Amino acid sequence: GREQAAPWDLLTMRLHLDNGTALPTAAVRLRWRMLIPASAPEGYVVLYRCLLPASTSWVQHDAGRELSTIIHALRRGYKYEFKVRPYAGGTQGLDSNSRHLWIPEEAAPSAAPQHVTVGQVETGNGTVVVSWEPPPPEAHNGIIRGYKVWGDGA
């Protein structure tokens, strides 16, 4: 089989993270390669975090020995940063380059606003107050930009 890298070999490894591909399922497919030929590491770990709308701490995703992986369950309409490191014997090597990727939004949320209430205001001028809460977070499919309210004018 291939010669396994020892932890001290990790510092000689240079990984290049290629452009990621955003998948329709709010996931990202990442591929990377070894720039300097070296014995294979025990595995690779992908680190990723959200950059926008707010920065979050790094999440680690173990990709095993593959040179590609899919990161699932990302938030639509958010921007993420990705990088990859080799590891061996519990030690991680150097970061690859970083890639930034937007997760595309779907055209519309997949659920309606919740708890919609309509109330008549006693001013005699036909004013109506409408209130609601956003759809459940998992149904946003992106960042909700606004709501449209209309009536039939009856």
N, C-alpha and C positions, 0 to 999 in steps of 0.2 A: 504493500500500500504506500500511500504518500507519507513522506517524513513529516511528523508532527512538529509544529513550532514550539519552542520553549518560550516561557514568558519574556525572557530578555531579547528574543528575536523580534518581539512586537514593535520595538522602537525603529527597526529598519523598514517596516512595512509602510507603504503609502497607498492608500485607497483613493480611488476617484469615483465619486457619486455622479452618475449620469443624470440627465434630465429625468425627472419623475413624470409619470402619466397619471392624471386624475381619471378615475373610473366613474361610470354613471352611478355607482352604488355609494357615493361619498367615501370612497376609499382611494388609496394612492398605490400605484405599483412603482417600486424603486429598483434600480439596477446599479451595481457598482463593479469595479474591477481593480485588480492589483496592478499598480504602475511599475513596481520594481519586482522582478521575479523573486519569490521567496517561498520557503516551505509553507504549507497551508496552515493557517491558524486553526485553533479548535473551533472557532465560529466567529460570527459577526453579530454585533448589536447595533440596531438602528436607534438613534436618539431623535426625538422630535418634540416640538413644542408649538403652541399657538403664538403667533405674533400679533395678529389683529382679529377682532377688535380689542383684545387685551392680551398682554404677554403672560404666559403660564410657565411653570417649571418643566424641565425636560422629562419626558417619559421614555423608558427604555423598552425596546421590542427585540427579543432574541430571534434572529433570523436563522440560527443554526449554521450549517456549512454552505448554504446556498449563496449565490452571488446576486440574488434578487429576493424580494419579499413584497407582500401586500399589507399595508397598514389599513385596518378597517375602522369603522365607527368614528369618522372625523365629522366635524360640524360644517354644514354647507354654508358658503359665503364667508368662511373664515380663511385666514392666511396662516400657513404653517411653515416652519423651518425644519429641515431634515439634515442629518449627517450620519455617518456610519463609522464604527471602530471595529478593529479585530480584537479578539480576546483569546487568551490561553491561560490555563491554570488559575483562573480567578482574577487575572490581571487584564486590564484593557489597554489597548495600544493607542496610537495617535488618531485624532479626528481626521476624517476626510474633509474635503471641501463641503460647504453647506449649499443646500438648494432651497429656494422659497417657492411655495406652490399655493395658489388659491384653490379651494374646493368649490367647484361651480355650484351656483344656486339652481334649484328647479324653478320653473315658471311661477309656481304658486305654492303656498302652504298646502299640506294634504289634510288639514282639518280646519273647521270653522272656528271663529272666535267663540269663547265659552261664556256662559252666564250672561247672555244678552238680556238686558231689561229695557223696557220702554215705559216711561212715565209721563203723564200729562202734567203740565205746570199750570196752576190756577191763576193765570194772568189774563185769560180771556182772549189772547191774541194767537191761540193755536200753537204755542210753543210746546215742543216735546223734547224730553231729555232721554237720550239713549246712552247706555253704558255697557261695557263689555270687558272681558279679560282676553289676553292673547290665547291663541291655540296652545295645546301642550307643546313643550319645548321640542320634543322629538319630531313634531309635525311642521316646524317652521320652514325647513328646507332652505335656510338662509337667514338673512337679517330682514325682518319685516320693516318695510319702508313706510307703511301707512295703511289706512283703512278707508274704504269708501262706504258712505252711508247714503241710502236713498229711500224715498217713499213714493207712494203713488199719487200723492197730492189730493186724496179723496177728502 
